Amino acid sequence: MDDFLLQAVIYLSAAVLCVPIAKRLGLSSVLGYIIAGMIIGPYILGLIGQKGKDVMHFAEFGVVMMLFLIGLELEPKKFWRLRRFIVGMGLFQVILSSALLFAGMYYVLGWDMNVSIAVSLTLSLSSTAIVLQILGEKNLSNTTAGRSSFAVLLFQDIAVIPILAMIPFLAADDIENTVSQSIISNLAPWLQVLIVIGAIGGIALAGKFVISPALRWVAKARLQELFTASALLLVVGVSYLMQIIGLSPALGAFLSGVVLANSEFRHELEGDIAPFKGLLLGLFFIGVGASVNFPLVLDQPLFILASVASLMLVKFIVLFALGKLYSKSLDQNLIFAFIMCQAGEFGFVILSFASQLNIIPLEISDQMMAVIALSMFLTPFLFLFNDMFLLPQVGTKTANEESAEIPDDIDDNEVIIAGFGHFGSTVSRLLHANNISMTILDHDSERVDILRKMGYKVFYGDATRLELLKAAHASKAKLFIACVDNPEVNLKMAEIVRKNFPNLKIMVRARNRIDAYNFIDIGIDNYYRETLYTAVHLGVDALTSLGMRRYTATRQGYKFIKYDTHTTQKLSKKRHDQKAYFDTLRNEINMQEDILKTDLYVFKSSEKWVDELDE
């Protein structure tokens, strides 16, 4: 136990120190974790070694969680709509890259066929973490290069499942040891197939008729930690089911994610699992960095560097040819090829799995891990070279280039509305009537269930949680509207959104002037006081009932709101000084009434003059 805690402290300390430095240098967090592992590994500081295996077994569960989140993002309807681009470009890229790499390993290097197959499939995948980070930082997500990269990455993420499933069949003599843990391994082959198909079908049915109702029941308790525990139980339970029937736990996690992709709990599940996934994957990549065999790399520097160059050149050629096939402009094609030509983090997962099954010799595994890490490390620098030297020679990137390749993500809506009670539903109906796309978040599971049956795209979740806002793509929205009935919750949401999404405009519901002061303090000017607008509306109707013209009464009401809003801004600065506050309040009320009376006198005089002209 003491060794486990010490190793955990070392892992976490290395991550906390190295990852922020990597981010400051413009590198991927994945590279930060790998570098941290290299430093604390047995070949540099020697802080971890065989004793770190307990932590690594725990951290490998992060891969399972990552596949669950990939499945959760894969809405079947969205995938079917984009099938021509995802399957077309993605399939061609994986097949062509794997074929060329296999030819080099099998015919040039003389490696064993099974080793060549496993390594070529491993290196054909690109780094989702690095590519999406660069696309986001460079504002390239909506270009044709960005959309094509997303399509290929999505296919690669899905392709990991069959790759992991077929790896054990390359193990030759060790295949019996691989499946001996399965409770169905001694049954007849036809019965094993039926059980496997039944288990997969059972997961699909359970998602709709068991898991979703169970999550609704848990959500009624309104305990965040209970819902988080349920999310973890879901991933662990389905993964364990797949394992005991002889399939990969990752396959179970992926399938359960796909089943729940259309659920109202999708964003909440993603928000709950993401922190665990991020932490465990971070520990996994630290372990990968620690396993890089530096003495071997230093003994064979030319082979390692030549392998990195060959890998990136082969993938660049394949990607560039695909871009030409899909009629990309030269500048977009260069971006697409440069940003995708590295190996990816899933390569570490597949190499580790293949090494455990003794498919890949330890020496080759160490070499290829070094190749993957170096290719990922070089990608930001190659992209910078392309940006500074090549693109100026061939044209300018067009961030808003029109293309029918991949339509905008249906979840990347212009508006996010938090709270779908009477207030929020009124706002949303008005926006929807004017063809505004929205993502709606609400923390009442029963209301969410009812509204989804009515056709609204509502998701269950607590919008004060940053993970949920990220899952709802707040970074891509234009407007965030806080409509929750509790002013403290609205204030907390406004603070989180303003801090983490500074470009997102915020409009917020406030009950009264006191709530407005709090929003003003954090820099929110677009607050809407219920008591003010409702009271003014009632006052306008009262004036109309007493004989004033509707237009005149409405005009006076809008002027009252304008002057009162100005007064609120002034009073917010003095509310902590009671004497100054009330002196200012009295002066402002008197001044406001005088101005309104003067405006009314002038306006009525003009109305009277117009009436006399009409006569």
N, C-alpha and C positions, 0 to 999 in steps of 0.2 A: 504493500500500500504506500509506504514511504517513497519507494522508487517511482511508483506511478505518479504521485503528486509532484515529485521533483522534476520528472520528465515533462509533465504538463506545464509546470512553471517555466521551464526552459523554452518549450515550444511557444507558449503565449508571449513570453518576454521578447523572443526573437521576432515574432510577428509584429508586436507593437512598435518595436524599434525600426525594423527594416521596411515595412510596407509604407508608412508615411513618407519615408525618404524616397522610395521608388516612385510614389505618386508625385512628389515635388519635382522629380526629375523627368516627369512626363511618361513614365513607364507604367505597364499594367500592374495591378495588384497581384496578379498571378506570378509575375516575375519577381515581385517583392517577396512573396512567400518562398519561391524557389531559391532566391539568393540568401534569404534567412536560413533555409535548411542547409545550403552549402556551407555557410559560415559556422553553424553549430554542429555540423556533421562530423563524422569520424576522421575525415581527411584534412580538416583545418583546425578547429578548436577542440574537436573530440568530446563535445558535451553530451552528445547522444550517440547511441550505437545500438547494440542488440537489446538493451533495456528499454528502448523507445518503442518496441514492437507492440506493447500493450496499448499505447496511445494511438499507434497507427491502425490497429484493428478497429478501434473506436472511430477514428477519423475516416476510415474507408466507407462508413455509412453515409458520409456526405455525398458520395457519388450516387448512392441510391436516392437521396433526397433531390439531387440535381436532376435526375431523370424523372422524378415525380413532377417537378416544376416544369420541365420541358413538356411532359404530357399535358399538364394543366394549361399551358399556353396554346396547345394544339387543338383548337376548336375544329371538330370534324367538318363543319360547314365552311369555315375559312380555308381549311386545307383543300377541300374539294374545289373551291372556287379558284384557288391558286395552283391546282395540281399540275397544269401544263408547264409552269415555270419552275416550281419546286422540284418536281420529279424529272423534268426535262434537263434543266441545267445541273441540278444536283447529281442526278444519276450519271450523266455524261462525265461530270468532273471526277466523281469517285472511281468510275470504271476506267477511264483513260489514265488518270494519275496512277492508280493501282497497277494497271497493266504495264506502263512504262517503267515504274519503279521495280516491279517484279522482274521484268526482263533484265534490268541492270544488275539486280542482286543474284538472280539465278544463273544468267549466262556470263556476266562479266566477273562478278565476285565469286561465283561458284558455290553459293550457299545452298543448303538443303531446300527442297521445294516447299515443305511446310513452314520452314522459317521464313522463306521469301514471301510466302502468301501472308503470313501473320504480320510481318514488318511492313510490307507494302500497303496493306489495308490500314495499318496504324498510321503511317505517314501521309496517307491520302486525305486525312481529316485536317481541318484548319482550326484556329483558335477562336472560338466564339467570344471569349472574354476580351481578347485584344482587339478583334475586328470591330465589335460593337462599341467598344470604348473609343476607338479612333473615329469611327463614323459619327458618334455623338459629339465628341470634342470639336471636330472639324465641320459640324453642321452638314453632313453629307448623307444623312439618313434618307432624305426624300429625292436624292438624285437617282438616275438609272443605275449607277454603280452601287449605290447604297442598297437599293431594292434588290438587285441581283445578288449582292453579297448575302443579304438576309435570306433569300430563297435557298441559296446553296448551303448556308449554315444550318437552316432548318432541316434540310434533307440529311445533312451529315449527322445532326443530333439524333434523327430518327434511325439512321443507318447504324448507329452505335449498338442498338438493340440486336439486330441480326448478326452483327460482327461478334459481339460477346457470346451470342448463342452458338455460333459455328466454331469458335476457337477451341472448345473442348474436343471437337471431332478431329482436330489436327494433332491431338496428343498421342495418337497411336497406342503404344503399350500402356499408357497411363489412363486411358479412357475409362477402364473399369473402375479404377480407384476414384475417378472423378464422380461417377454416378452412384457409387456404392452407398452413399448416404441417403439416397432417395428411398422413400417407403414403398414406391411402386416398381423399383428396379427388378424385383423377382417375378413380376407378373408377366403375362403374355404380351408381346409387342402391341397387338391390336388393342388390348385393354389399356395399356399405357397411353396410347394415342387418344383413346376415348376420354380417359381421365384428364389428360392435359387440355383437350378441347373443352371438356366440361368445366374445368377450373377457369379457363379464360372466359368462356361464356357466362359462368356464374359471377365473375367479377363485373362484367358488363351489366348484368341484370341487377346485381346488388347495388351498383352505383345509383340506380334510379329508385329502386323499391326498398332498399335497406339503409344505405349510407346517407343519402340526402335526408330522409325522414329522421334518422338518428341525429344528424347534425342540427336539424331544426329543433329537436327536443333538447339537445345540449345548449343551443343558443338561448333558449328561454330562461335558462338559469342566470344569464347576464354575467357570467364569470369568465373573464378573458383567459385565465390560466386553465380552466376546464376545457375551453374550446381548443386551446393550444395542445393540451394533452390528448384530446380526441384526434386532432390532426396528426400528431406523432403516432398514435395508436393505429390510425388508418394506414400510414406508410409502412410501419413495422409489421403489422398484421398481414397485409397483402404480400409484402416481400417474403415473409416467413412461409406463407402458403405456397408461393412459387418455389421456394427452396426445398421444401419437403417433398414436392413432387418431381424434383430433379431439374427445374428450370432456374434461370438466373433471377435473383432477387430484384435486380435492376429492371427486368422485364415486368415484374409485378407492379413495381412502383410506377413505371411508365404507363402501364395499362390503366391503373387506378386514376392517374392524372388525366388521361384522355377521357375517361368515363365522366369525370367531374368538371370537364372543361366548360360545359354549358350550364353548370350549376350556379345558383345565386351566391354560393359560398366560395366561388373561385378566387376572388381577390382576397378574401379573408384567409383562406387556406394558404395562398401564396405569401401573404404577409406574415403568417405564423411560422411557416416552414423556412422562409428565406434566411432569417438570422441563424438558425441551426445549420442550414446548408452552407452558408457562407463561412461560419466558424469551422465546421468539420472539413470542408474542402480546403480551407486555409491550412489546417493541420496536415491534411493529406499532401498538399503541394510542398509544405515544409519537409515532410518525409521524403518526397521525391527529390528535392534538392539535396537532402542529406545523403541520398543513395547514389548521387553522381560520383563516379569513381575517377577522382582527379589524377591519381598516378597513371591510370590507364590512358586518360586523355593526354597527359603530358608525354607519355611514351609514344603516342600515335597522333600527334597534332595534325600532320598532313592528311591522314585518313579522315579525321573528324571534320576538318575544315572543308576538304573536298566533298565529303558526304553532305554537309550543310549546303554548299554551293550547288551541288547536283540536285538535291531535293528541291530547293527554291527555284532553280532554273526550270526543272521539269514541270513543276506546278504552275509557274508563271506562263510557260508556253501553252499548257493545256487551257488555263483560264483565259489567256489572251485569244486563243483560237475560238473558245466558246463565245467570248464577247463579239468577235467578228461574225460568228454564225448567227448571233442574235442582233446584228446590225447596230452595234454600239459605236458612238463616235470615238475617235482616237483618245481624247482626253479622259472620257469616262472609262474606256477600256483599260487604260494604263492604271487608273485608280483601282479598278476592280481586280486586275492581275497582281498589282503590288501588295494590296491590302490582304489578299487571301493566300499568298504563296508560302506561308509558314506551316509548320505542323502545329497540332493543337493539344490542349490539356487532356482531351480524351485519350490521346496517345499514351500518356503515363498510365492511365487506367488499364488500357488493353495490354500494354507491355508488362505491367505488374501481374495481371491475370495470366498471361501467356507464360511468364517466367515461373509462376507458382505451379503450372501444369507441366513444367520442363519442356515446353515446346521450343522456346528460344534460349540458347545458351547464355549464361550469366554475362560473359564478355560482350556478346552482341547486344544484349539488353542494356548494359551500361553505356555502350557506345551510342545506341540509338536514343537513350534518355538525354545524353549530352547533345546530340544532334537536334532533338526537339527543343530543348531549352535554348540553345544558341539561335535557332531559327526564329523562335518567339522573341528573343532579345533583340535580334537585328531588324525585325519588322518595322518598329517606329522610325528607325534611322533610314531604312529604304524608302519608306513613305515620305519622309522629310526630303530625301534626295529627289524623289519624283516631283514633289510639290515645288521645290526651289529651282530645279534645273531642267526637268523634262516638260512639265505642263506649260511653262511660259513659252516654250517653243512650238507647242501644238495647239494652243487655244486656252480658253478660260473655262473653268468649271462652271456649270450652270446648275445652281442649287434648286431652281424651280423648273428644270427641264421637263417638258411634257412627255409623257410616255404611257403607253397602255400596258406596260409589262406587268406591273403589280399595282393594283389600286391601293389607296390609302388604307391602313389598318382600321378596321371598323371600331376598335377600341380607342383609337387616338381621336377622341371627340374634342370639340372646341370648348365645351363647358363641362365642369364637374360640379354637381349639386350634392351637398352633404345635408341629409335630413329631408325626408319625403312625407312630412306630416301635412297638415292643412296649408301651412305657409309655403313649404317647398313644392307641393303639388300644384299650387296656383301658379307659381313662377314657371315650373316646368311645362305646364300646359300652354302657357303663353308663348314660351320659346319654341315648343314643339309645333304649335300652330303656324309658326313662321319659319319652319324647316331648319331649326337649329339642332345639331346633334349633341347629345348629352350622355354622360356617365353619371348614374345616380347611386349614391351610397346611403345606406340607412342601417341603424343598429337594432331595429325591431324585426326579428326573424319572421313573425307572423305577418306583419305588414308587407315585408319583402315577398313572401310566398304568395299573398293575395295579389299584389301588384304585378308580379311576373305572370300570373295566370291571366291578368287583364291585358298583357302584351307589353308592359313597360320593361325596359332593360335596367333593372334594379339589382344591386349587389349588396349582400350582407357584409357589414364590417364597421369598425370604429374608425372614423375618419380623423381622429386625433393621433393615429398611429402612422408614423412616417412610412413604414413598410407597405401599408395599404395604399397610401397616396402614390407611392412609386409604382405599385402594381397596377393602379388605375391610370398610369401614364400621365401624372400631373405635370411632368416636365414638358409634355407636348401640347397641353391644353392652353387656351387663351384666357379663360375666366374661371375662377373658383367662387362659388356662391355658398355661403354658410347659412343654412336655414334651420338649424336645430333649435328647439324650444328653449334649451338651457343656455343663457348668455355666457356662463363660464366655459362651457364646451366650445361655443363659437369663438370666444377669445383665445382659447388654447389652440384651436384649429388655425385661426388667423396667424398666430405667432409662428406655428410650425411651417405653414405654407410660405409666409413672408421670409423666413430664415432659409428654407431649403429650396424654394422655387421663386427667386426674386423677380423673375420676368412674368410671373403669373399674376394677373390683376385679380384683386380680391373684393368681393361685395359681401356684406355681412348683415345679418338680421340682429337688431338690437331692440330691447323692450322699451327702454326709456333713456333719459338724458344721462343717468349715471353709467349705463352700459356704453353710451356714446363716448364719454370721457375716457374710458378704458381703451377703446379702440383708437382714439386720437393719440393716446400715450404711446402706442406701438406703431404709429404712422399709418393707420388705416383711415382714409377719408371717406370711403364709400360705405357708410353705415346707414341703415334704414330703420328708424324708430317706429315700432308698432303704435305706441300711444300717440305719437305726433300725427302720423298719417291718418289713423283711424279717427282721432279727435277732430282733425281739420276737415275730414270728409263729412263727419256728422255736423260740424259747424256750418259747412257750406249748405247742407240740406236744410239746417235750421234757418239760415238767412233767406233761402229760397222760399221756405214755408211762410216766412214773415213778409213776403212781397218783393224781395230783391230779385232782380233778373238773374237767371241761372249763370249767364256768362260773367256778369259782374261778381257774383258770389264766388264762382270758381277762380276768377282772376285774383280776388282778395285772398283766397285760400292758398294759392300757389305763392303769392308774395309773402304770406305769413310764414310758410315753410322756408322760403329763402332767407328771410330775416332771422328766423329762429335758429337755423343752421349756422349762420354767421355768429349769432350770440353764443351758441354752444361752443364754438371754437375758441372764443374769447374767454368764456367762463372756465374752460378746462384748465387753463393756465393758472387760475386763481382759486381753484376749489379747495386747496389745502390751507388757505388763509381765510378763515370764516368771515371776518369783517370785510376784507376786500372783495370776497365773493358776493356777499349780499349787497354791498354798495354797487358793485358792477351790475348785479342782476336787476336791482331797482332802476338803475339808469337805463339799462338796455330795454326793460319792459316799457318804461315811459317813452323812450325814443322810438321803439317799435310801434307802439300804439299811435304816436303822433304821425309817424311816417305813413302808416296805413290809413289814418283819417285824412291826411293830406292827399294821398293817392286816390282815395275814394271820392273826395270833393272834386279834384281835378277831373277824374274820370266821369263823374255824374254831370259835371258842367259840360263836358264834351258831348255826352249822350244827349243832354237837353238841347244843345246847339244843333246837333244833327236832326233831332226831332222837329225843331222849329223850321229848319230848312225843308224838311219833308212836307210840312204843312203849307 
